[in-house]
Amino acid sequence: MNISGWGRYPAIDADLYSFESEKEILAHMGASHEYAARGLGRSYGDSSLARHILTSSRYRSFLHFDGQAGILTCESGASLEEIIDCFLPRGWFLAITPGTKYVTVGGAIACDVHGKNHHHDGCFSECVESIKVMLANGEIASCSKDQNEELFYATCGGMGLTGIILEASIQLIPVKSAYIDQTTIKAESLAEVFDLFEEHIDSKYSVAWLDCLATGEHLGRSLFMKGGHRIDGRLEPDKKKYMSVPVDMPGFTLNQYSVKLFNLLYYNRIMGKSKEDVVHLNGFFYPLDNVLHWNRMYGKKGFAQYQCVIPKEVGKDGMTRLLKYISDNKRGSFLSVLKLLGKKNRNWLSFPVEGYTLALDFKMDDTLLNFMNELDSIVSDYDGRIYLAKDSRMSAGFFKQSYPMLEKFRSYRSETGAAEKFNSLQSRRLGL
Ligand SMILES: Cc1cc2nc3c(=O)[nH]c(=O)nc-3n(C[C@H](O)[C@H](O)[C@H](O)COP(=O)(O)OP(=O)(O)OC[C@H]3O[C@@H](n4cnc5c(N)ncnc54)[C@H](O)[C@@H]3O)c2cc1C
């Protein structure tokens, strides 16, 4: 079938094998070709793409729940949505969640995803107690932070390149409400939004939406949002109906004018300087999930997300240069999200380093890849790096320069035979 990541660029023809048991995976692995693993395909680029793909879509049972400790053991294809639907009414939520709940536990571990609380709680691997992985030779190995550590540090953030993640035990957090106390504050400039992140550093969750086309003294104007779990005892699911983008939108619908208009309306959706709300956690954590198939908005050619992190000491300077370059080139992005990241962890390829991360979506066209290379050179000047879960085009050179544990990861893959069995378009492009 023709298949792509969430950005729909690149798309390739591939054979997809959906497995339901370890035996079925083993049967496939006996074949002479190499595989990429795939969950729900929510990584944007080519990390889950290969000629042969093993997908966990039918391997998603909950295996055990320790109701005292809040530890869930499940198969890797279980989605965050399924976990929330089952455990939120019982008073448990995910310790770390990305901006969509349509991702699998396997995908969350392989990308070592982060959420709006990275500055407090780190990446997804922080809540992973243990993992079971099927290695290239068909053996099944367990690993955790204190057992078989190398496999754990290579697999969390390792983009599915150490083996097939079969099961994981993850720590959930107790919550007393399905609602979040949210405060939204208008920031007139980039300097102001950086100050807000620092001022509200004690807030469990924080994020800012940026108007990336604002210029001059308004460069970086944003809506800063912070939040924390309520304690009102209401654990009900969200009753909101989902909308859907039914077909591919014509490519011209998205241009600098429509983005400018959207940004203006969005920025002015709060009247005063700040606003307090009580919102369901679906709306707080997963606003984009309310519109199903929203990736069709970018038309048939798809889009690419650019997510970089710039170390904290130079974060403001680096982001100023990036935003200036983007607005000078009139490259609109509906989604421009800024987050504060906390300390880096011990995983070899996890993305976060202490600093600020900016994520932007750009419609694919003939000039986009060159434009993104220019963004890379700015990020490189500040010792920043790009997030593999969003990448579809980074050069092997920039990747090597910005991920210092690459050689260790490569050697590990050679020693364990993974380099011959597990590969994606991305791993080939980046020399992983
Ligand atoms: C709207 C939206 C918002 C997002 N927000 C965030 C965010 O806030 N923070 C963040 O960190 N990410 C975010 N993401 C990215 C997303 O969380 C990650 O890409 C996630 O890993 C996708 O999970 P998946 O199940 O769809 O995996 P896929 O996209 O299918 O695969 C991703 C990677 O995981 C590997 N993989 C998948 N399953 C297995 C398995 N069983 N064994 C071994 N390897 C496996 C694949 O080989 C691939 O390398 C967002 C994505 C979208 C679409």
The ligand as a Gaussian input file, in Angstrom:
#p B3LYP/6-31G(d) Opt

LIG

0 1
 C       -0.767000      16.268000      16.407000
 C        0.524000      15.694000      16.911000
 C        1.078000      16.224000      18.058000
 C        2.278000      15.717000      18.558000
 N        2.782000      16.242000      19.693000
 C        3.940000      15.769000      20.193000
 C        4.481000      16.292000      21.407000
 O        3.912000      17.192000      22.027000
 N        5.639000      15.750000      21.875000
 C        6.265000      14.709000      21.227000
 O        7.303000      14.263000      21.727000
 N        5.774000      14.198000      20.081000
 C        4.636000      14.699000      19.556000
 N        4.119000      14.159000      18.400000
 C        4.845000      13.057000      17.763000
 C        4.330000      11.688000      18.243000
 O        4.040000      11.719000      19.613000
 C        5.417000      10.649000      18.048000
 O        5.865000      10.627000      16.726000
 C        4.957000       9.228000      18.432000
 O        6.053000       8.412000      18.555000
 C        4.008000       8.612000      17.428000
 O        3.610000       7.336000      17.889000
 P        3.078000       6.254000      16.856000
 O        2.493000       5.123000      17.612000
 O        2.176000       6.912000      15.881000
 O        4.421000       5.800000      16.193000
 P        4.875000       5.789000      14.626000
 O        4.770000       7.161000      14.100000
 O        4.140000       4.732000      13.911000
 O        6.402000       5.391000      14.795000
 C        7.295000       6.301000      15.385000
 C        8.624000       5.604000      15.661000
 O        8.413000       4.578000      16.632000
 C        8.855000       3.332000      16.150000
 N        7.940000       2.314000      16.689000
 C        6.593000       2.346000      16.713000
 N        6.114000       1.231000      17.311000
 C        7.189000       0.481000      17.659000
 C        7.354000      -0.775000      18.291000
 N        6.336000      -1.513000      18.702000
 N        8.612000      -1.228000      18.467000
 C        9.683000      -0.508000      18.067000
 N        9.582000       0.701000      17.482000
 C        8.349000       1.182000      17.273000
 C        8.797000       3.455000      14.632000
 O        9.700000       2.574000      13.993000
 C        9.191000       4.907000      14.436000
 O       10.581000       5.046000      14.456000
 C        2.926000      14.646000      17.879000
 C        2.361000      14.120000      16.711000
 C        1.177000      14.643000      16.229000
 C        0.575000      14.047000      14.965000

